[in-house]
Amino acid sequence: MECNKWEESGLLYTSNELDDEQREQFENHCRECSTCAGELKTYQQEKAEFFTLPVLSESPSQKTDQEILRVCSTPPQTKTSLNIFA
Protein backbone atom coordinates (compact mmCIF):
# COMPACT_ATOMS: atom_id res chain seq x y z
CA MET A 1 0.00 0.00 0.00
CA GLU A 2 1.32 3.41 -0.91
CA CYS A 3 1.58 6.26 1.57
CA ASN A 4 -1.16 8.90 1.65
CA LYS A 5 0.83 11.56 3.51
CA TRP A 6 1.49 13.43 0.25
CA GLU A 7 -2.25 13.99 -0.26
CA GLU A 8 -2.65 14.98 3.39
CA SER A 9 0.34 17.30 3.77
CA GLY A 10 2.52 17.53 0.67
CA LEU A 11 0.83 20.38 -1.17
CA LEU A 12 0.27 22.25 2.08
CA TYR A 13 3.99 21.85 2.75
CA THR A 14 4.97 23.15 -0.69
CA SER A 15 2.76 26.20 -0.31
CA ASN A 16 4.05 26.99 3.22
CA GLU A 17 0.67 26.36 4.86
CA LEU A 18 1.91 24.05 7.62
CA ASP A 19 2.92 25.34 11.02
CA ASP A 20 6.48 24.71 12.23
CA GLU A 21 5.68 21.41 13.95
CA GLN A 22 3.68 20.06 10.98
CA ARG A 23 6.42 21.12 8.57
CA GLU A 24 9.07 19.37 10.63
CA GLN A 25 6.92 16.21 10.85
CA PHE A 26 6.47 16.16 7.08
CA GLU A 27 10.18 16.71 6.45
CA ASN A 28 11.03 13.85 8.85
CA HIS A 29 8.45 11.68 7.13
CA CYS A 30 10.01 12.39 3.71
CA ARG A 31 13.40 11.25 4.99
CA GLU A 32 11.87 7.82 5.68
CA CYS A 33 9.22 7.55 2.94
CA SER A 34 10.47 7.19 -0.62
CA THR A 35 6.95 7.69 -2.02
CA CYS A 36 6.50 11.14 -0.48
CA ALA A 37 10.13 12.09 -1.09
CA GLY A 38 9.64 11.21 -4.76
CA GLU A 39 6.39 13.19 -4.99
CA LEU A 40 8.08 16.20 -3.39
CA LYS A 41 11.04 15.99 -5.78
CA THR A 42 8.73 15.68 -8.81
CA TYR A 43 6.60 18.62 -7.64
CA GLN A 44 9.66 20.80 -7.10
CA GLN A 45 11.06 19.91 -10.55
CA GLU A 46 7.76 20.63 -12.29
CA LYS A 47 7.34 23.88 -10.38
CA ALA A 48 10.82 25.00 -11.40
CA GLU A 49 10.13 24.11 -15.03
CA PHE A 50 6.58 25.34 -15.50
CA PHE A 51 6.01 28.10 -12.94
CA THR A 52 8.32 30.60 -14.54
CA LEU A 53 7.52 34.10 -15.72
CA PRO A 54 7.98 33.24 -19.43
CA VAL A 55 5.69 30.22 -19.20
CA LEU A 56 3.05 31.91 -17.05
CA SER A 57 2.98 35.02 -19.23
CA GLU A 58 2.26 33.07 -22.42
CA SER A 59 -1.17 33.74 -23.87
CA PRO A 60 -3.30 30.66 -24.48
CA SER A 61 -3.94 29.70 -28.07
CA GLN A 62 -7.20 30.64 -29.74
CA LYS A 63 -8.22 26.97 -29.65
CA THR A 64 -7.63 26.88 -25.88
CA ASP A 65 -9.61 30.10 -25.39
CA GLN A 66 -12.51 28.66 -27.39
CA GLU A 67 -12.50 25.44 -25.36
CA ILE A 68 -12.48 27.38 -22.08
CA LEU A 69 -15.42 29.47 -23.26
CA ARG A 70 -17.29 26.37 -24.43
CA VAL A 71 -16.83 24.54 -21.13
CA CYS A 72 -17.63 27.57 -18.99
CA SER A 73 -20.74 28.51 -20.95
CA THR A 74 -22.28 25.03 -21.00
CA PRO A 75 -24.96 24.93 -18.31
CA PRO A 76 -24.63 22.07 -15.83
CA GLN A 77 -26.94 19.13 -16.34
CA THR A 78 -29.75 19.01 -13.86
CA LYS A 79 -30.41 15.91 -11.81
CA THR A 80 -33.57 14.65 -10.21
CA SER A 81 -33.92 14.05 -6.47
CA LEU A 82 -32.80 10.48 -7.16
CA ASN A 83 -29.47 11.89 -8.41
CA ILE A 84 -30.10 10.86 -12.02
CA PHE A 85 -30.13 13.17 -15.02
CA ALA A 86 -33.51 14.62 -15.87
ABEGO torsion letter per residue (X at the ends): XBBAAAAAAAAAAAAGABBAAAAAAAAAAAAABAAAAAAAAAAAAAAAAABBAAAAABBBBAAAAAAAAAAAABBBBBBBAAGBBX
